[in-house]
């Protein structure tokens, strides 16, 4: 472990001898502070859930700057041969550099703790949700650093390593959106498993908890169908933007309605002929400041 510690100390000192550490930390804290102020004071939402999501996206753009030099700098400075000639195992070199990058990640994360001061002074946030959010954020950063370290080892150019890392991380973040376009359960599961965004969301917000789903429920307005995992598969369909019953048939909505999962449909009047024999209708009435009336009834179409 002494070899790993030596590599780790070298990496940390190199970070702070160059402008990289100060630039990355400053940009991250400024960006996080902006998103925090927007989410808390402008929207009135006294939680960190949305801020954590913004921090995750911001992290994707900064991680390549941290990881690009891990091995590429050794190649460009022609010190890789010297490093390999030292009495160190390859895993000690890799681990020492990785821990040095994680130290940068932890410093960035620690700097955001100041945002919690006004949150606790003027609100009543859920501490467990915040702790889980920070744990998820650190794990997300560690996964991104591992990807960045891989591509830094594959190229001698730091800029190329950063660009490839950024492209791959953005792809892993948004790949979950491809679920809505797949009819195969295997492909849906694969895209959901690869998605960094969905795994990160599991830590910071859990909706549809009654069925054991931990993925944050979001509006499917643009993708029409969202899928969530729980004890049963949950499908969220927004039929507002569909033009005809034929379009709903092409989307495979009848298969979802007749399947083993739970399907929630907004604007279900457009697909009355497709509704299964037993359906639960939830009707919400009321606009603006008027009290809203929620009516729940069972529609038995077997008769």
C-alpha positions as CSV (number, residue, x, y, z in Angstrom):
1,X,0.0,0.0,0.0
2,X,3.0,2.4,0.4
3,X,3.4,2.4,-3.4
4,X,-0.3,3.2,-3.9
5,X,0.0,6.0,-1.3
6,X,3.1,7.4,-3.1
7,X,1.2,7.5,-6.4
8,X,-1.8,9.0,-4.7
9,X,0.2,11.8,-3.1
10,X,1.9,12.6,-6.4
11,X,-1.5,12.9,-8.2
12,X,-3.0,15.2,-5.6
13,X,0.1,17.5,-5.6
14,X,0.0,17.6,-9.4
15,X,-3.6,18.6,-9.4
16,X,-3.0,21.6,-7.1
17,X,0.2,22.7,-8.8
18,X,-1.8,23.3,-12.0
19,X,-4.9,25.4,-12.6
20,X,-7.0,22.4,-13.2
21,X,-8.1,21.8,-9.6
22,X,-9.0,25.4,-9.0
23,X,-10.8,25.8,-12.3
24,X,-12.9,22.6,-11.9
25,X,-13.8,23.3,-8.3
26,X,-14.7,26.9,-9.1
27,X,-16.9,26.1,-12.1
28,X,-18.6,23.3,-10.3
29,X,-19.4,25.3,-7.2
30,X,-20.6,28.3,-9.3
31,X,-22.9,26.0,-11.3
32,X,-24.2,24.2,-8.3
33,X,-24.9,27.5,-6.5
34,X,-26.9,28.8,-9.5
35,X,-29.0,25.7,-9.8
36,X,-29.6,25.6,-6.0
37,X,-30.7,29.2,-6.0
38,X,-33.0,28.6,-8.9
39,X,-34.6,25.5,-7.6
40,X,-35.0,26.7,-4.0
41,X,-35.8,30.4,-4.2
42,X,-37.4,30.8,-7.6
43,X,-39.5,27.6,-7.8
44,X,-40.1,27.4,-4.0
45,X,-39.2,23.8,-3.9
46,X,-37.3,23.3,-0.6
47,X,-35.6,20.0,-1.6
48,X,-32.3,19.0,-3.1
49,X,-33.7,16.5,-5.5
50,X,-33.6,18.8,-8.6
51,X,-30.3,20.3,-7.6
52,X,-28.8,16.8,-7.4
53,X,-30.0,16.1,-10.9
54,X,-28.4,19.4,-12.1
55,X,-25.2,18.5,-10.2
56,X,-25.1,15.1,-12.0
57,X,-25.3,16.7,-15.5
58,X,-22.7,19.3,-14.5
59,X,-20.5,16.6,-13.2
60,X,-20.5,14.9,-16.6
61,X,-19.0,17.9,-18.2
62,X,-16.2,18.4,-15.6
63,X,-15.2,14.8,-15.0
64,X,-13.4,14.5,-18.4
65,X,-11.2,17.5,-17.3
66,X,-10.2,15.7,-14.1
67,X,-9.6,12.3,-15.7
68,X,-8.0,13.3,-19.0
69,X,-4.5,13.7,-17.6
70,X,-4.4,10.5,-15.4
71,X,-2.4,8.5,-18.0
72,X,-2.3,10.7,-21.1
73,X,-0.1,13.2,-19.3
74,X,2.4,10.5,-18.5
75,X,2.5,9.5,-22.1
76,X,2.9,13.1,-23.4
77,X,5.6,13.8,-20.8
78,X,7.4,10.5,-21.6
79,X,7.3,9.5,-17.9
80,X,5.2,6.4,-18.3
81,X,8.3,4.2,-18.8
82,X,9.8,5.6,-15.6
83,X,6.6,5.0,-13.8
84,X,6.4,1.4,-15.0
85,X,10.0,0.9,-14.0
86,X,9.3,1.6,-10.4
87,X,8.9,-1.4,-8.0
88,X,5.1,-1.1,-8.2
89,X,2.4,-3.4,-9.5
90,X,0.2,-2.0,-12.2
91,X,-2.9,-2.1,-9.9
92,X,-1.0,0.1,-7.4
93,X,-0.5,2.7,-10.1
94,X,-4.1,2.5,-11.3
95,X,-5.5,2.7,-7.8
96,X,-3.3,5.5,-6.7
97,X,-4.2,7.7,-9.7
98,X,-7.9,6.8,-9.2
99,X,-7.9,7.7,-5.6
100,X,-6.2,11.0,-6.4
101,X,-9.1,11.8,-8.8
102,X,-11.6,10.8,-6.2
103,X,-10.1,13.2,-3.8
104,X,-10.9,16.0,-6.3
105,X,-14.4,14.7,-6.5
106,X,-14.8,14.7,-2.7
107,X,-13.5,18.3,-2.5
108,X,-16.1,19.4,-5.1
109,X,-18.8,17.6,-3.2
110,X,-17.8,19.0,0.2
111,X,-17.9,22.5,-1.2
112,X,-21.7,22.1,-2.0
113,X,-22.5,21.5,1.7
114,X,-22.7,25.2,2.2
115,X,-26.0,25.1,0.2
116,X,-27.6,23.1,3.0
117,X,-27.3,26.1,5.5
118,X,-30.2,28.2,4.1
119,X,-32.1,25.0,3.3
120,X,-32.2,24.0,7.0
121,X,-32.6,27.6,8.2
122,X,-35.7,28.3,6.1
123,X,-37.1,24.9,5.3
124,X,-37.6,21.4,6.6
125,X,-35.8,19.1,4.2
126,X,-35.6,15.3,4.5
127,X,-32.1,14.6,5.9
128,X,-32.2,10.9,4.7
129,X,-33.0,12.0,1.2
130,X,-30.1,14.5,1.2
131,X,-27.7,11.9,2.6
132,X,-28.8,9.4,0.0
133,X,-28.5,12.0,-2.7
134,X,-24.9,12.8,-1.8
135,X,-24.0,9.1,-1.6
136,X,-25.5,8.6,-5.1
137,X,-23.6,11.7,-6.4
138,X,-20.3,10.4,-5.1
139,X,-20.9,6.9,-6.6
140,X,-21.9,8.5,-9.9
141,X,-18.7,10.5,-9.9
142,X,-16.6,7.4,-9.1
143,X,-18.2,5.6,-12.0
144,X,-17.5,8.5,-14.4
145,X,-13.9,8.7,-13.2
146,X,-13.4,5.0,-13.9
147,X,-14.7,5.6,-17.5
148,X,-12.4,8.6,-17.9
149,X,-9.4,6.8,-16.5
150,X,-10.0,4.0,-19.1
151,X,-9.9,6.4,-22.0
152,X,-7.0,8.3,-20.6
153,X,-5.0,5.1,-20.7
154,X,-6.0,4.4,-24.3
155,X,-4.7,7.7,-25.8
156,X,-1.6,9.9,-25.5
157,X,-3.6,13.1,-26.1
158,X,-5.4,14.6,-23.2
159,X,-7.9,16.5,-25.3
160,X,-8.9,13.4,-27.2
161,X,-9.3,11.5,-23.9
162,X,-11.5,14.3,-22.6
163,X,-13.7,14.4,-25.7
164,X,-14.2,10.6,-25.8
165,X,-14.9,10.5,-22.1
166,X,-17.5,13.3,-22.4
167,X,-19.2,11.6,-25.4
168,X,-19.4,8.2,-23.6
169,X,-20.7,9.7,-20.3
170,X,-23.4,11.7,-22.1
171,X,-24.4,8.6,-23.9
172,X,-24.6,6.6,-20.7
173,X,-26.6,9.4,-19.1
174,X,-29.3,9.7,-21.8
175,X,-29.4,6.0,-22.9
176,X,-32.3,5.4,-20.6
177,X,-34.6,7.5,-22.9
178,X,-34.3,4.8,-25.5
179,X,-36.4,2.5,-23.4
180,X,-39.6,4.2,-24.6
181,X,-38.8,3.2,-28.2
182,X,-38.3,-0.5,-27.5
183,X,-40.9,-3.2,-27.4
184,X,-38.5,-5.9,-26.3
185,X,-38.4,-6.2,-22.5
186,X,-34.8,-7.4,-22.8
187,X,-33.7,-4.2,-24.6
188,X,-35.7,-2.0,-22.2
189,X,-34.0,-3.7,-19.3
190,X,-30.6,-3.3,-20.9
191,X,-31.0,0.4,-21.6
192,X,-32.3,1.0,-18.1
193,X,-29.4,-0.9,-16.6
194,X,-26.8,1.1,-18.6
195,X,-28.4,4.5,-17.8
196,X,-26.4,6.5,-15.2
197,X,-29.4,8.9,-14.9
198,X,-31.8,6.2,-13.8
199,X,-29.4,4.7,-11.2
200,X,-28.6,8.2,-9.8
201,X,-32.3,9.0,-9.6
202,X,-32.9,5.9,-7.5
203,X,-30.8,7.4,-4.7
204,X,-32.4,10.9,-4.6
205,X,-36.1,10.4,-5.2
206,X,-38.5,7.5,-5.2
207,X,-42.0,7.8,-6.6
208,X,-44.5,5.1,-7.4
209,X,-43.2,3.5,-4.2
210,X,-46.4,1.5,-3.6
211,X,-45.3,-1.0,-6.2
212,X,-41.7,-0.9,-5.1
213,X,-40.5,1.3,-8.0
214,X,-37.5,3.5,-7.1
215,X,-37.1,5.4,-10.4
216,X,-38.3,8.9,-10.4
217,X,-41.6,9.3,-12.3
218,X,-41.4,12.0,-15.0
219,X,-43.9,13.2,-17.5
220,X,-43.8,11.1,-20.8
221,X,-45.1,14.1,-22.8
222,X,-42.4,13.9,-25.4
223,X,-41.7,10.1,-25.4
224,X,-45.4,9.1,-24.8
225,X,-44.5,6.1,-22.7
226,X,-42.3,5.7,-19.7
227,X,-41.5,2.4,-17.9
228,X,-40.6,1.9,-14.3
229,X,-39.4,-1.1,-12.4
230,X,-41.0,-2.4,-9.2
231,X,-42.6,-5.6,-7.9
232,X,-44.6,-5.3,-11.1
233,X,-43.7,-3.4,-14.3
234,X,-45.3,0.1,-14.3
235,X,-46.1,1.8,-17.6
236,X,-47.0,5.5,-17.8
237,X,-48.7,6.5,-21.0
238,X,-49.5,10.1,-22.1
239,X,-52.1,9.9,-24.8
240,X,-52.6,13.7,-25.1
241,X,-50.3,14.2,-28.1
242,X,-51.5,11.1,-30.0
243,X,-53.6,11.9,-33.1
244,X,-55.6,8.7,-33.5
245,X,-56.3,5.3,-32.1
246,X,-54.1,3.8,-34.8
247,X,-51.1,5.6,-33.4
248,X,-51.8,4.1,-30.0
249,X,-52.0,0.7,-31.6
250,X,-48.7,1.2,-33.3
251,X,-47.1,2.2,-30.0
252,X,-48.1,-1.2,-28.5
253,X,-50.5,0.3,-25.9
254,X,-52.9,-2.7,-26.2
255,X,-50.1,-5.1,-25.2
256,X,-49.3,-3.0,-22.2
257,X,-52.9,-2.8,-21.1
258,X,-53.3,-6.6,-21.3
259,X,-49.9,-7.4,-19.8
260,X,-49.0,-8.4,-16.3
261,X,-47.9,-4.9,-15.2
262,X,-49.8,-1.8,-14.1
263,X,-50.5,0.8,-16.8
264,X,-51.3,4.4,-16.0
265,X,-52.8,6.4,-18.8
266,X,-53.3,10.2,-19.0
267,X,-56.2,11.3,-21.3
268,X,-57.5,7.8,-21.4
269,X,-60.7,8.9,-23.2
270,X,-58.8,8.6,-26.5
271,X,-58.5,4.8,-26.0
272,X,-61.7,3.7,-24.5
273,X,-62.1,0.8,-26.9
274,X,-58.7,-0.5,-25.8
275,X,-59.3,-0.4,-22.0
276,X,-59.3,-3.8,-20.3
277,X,-62.4,-5.2,-18.7
278,X,-61.5,-3.9,-15.3
279,X,-60.2,-0.4,-15.1
280,X,-59.8,2.1,-12.3
281,X,-60.6,5.7,-13.3
282,X,-59.1,8.6,-11.4
283,X,-60.7,12.0,-12.3
284,X,-59.2,15.3,-11.1
285,X,-61.4,18.4,-11.4
286,X,-60.6,22.0,-10.4
287,X,-58.5,24.8,-11.8
288,X,-56.3,27.5,-10.3
289,X,-57.0,28.2,-6.7
290,X,-60.2,26.3,-6.7
291,X,-60.4,23.2,-4.4
292,X,-59.7,20.1,-6.5
293,X,-62.0,17.2,-6.5
294,X,-60.6,13.7,-7.0
295,X,-63.0,10.9,-7.9
296,X,-61.8,7.3,-8.0
297,X,-64.1,4.6,-9.3
298,X,-63.9,1.2,-10.8
299,X,-65.0,0.7,-14.4
300,X,-66.2,-2.8,-14.9
301,X,-66.6,-3.4,-18.6
302,X,-67.3,-7.1,-18.3
303,X,-71.1,-6.5,-18.2
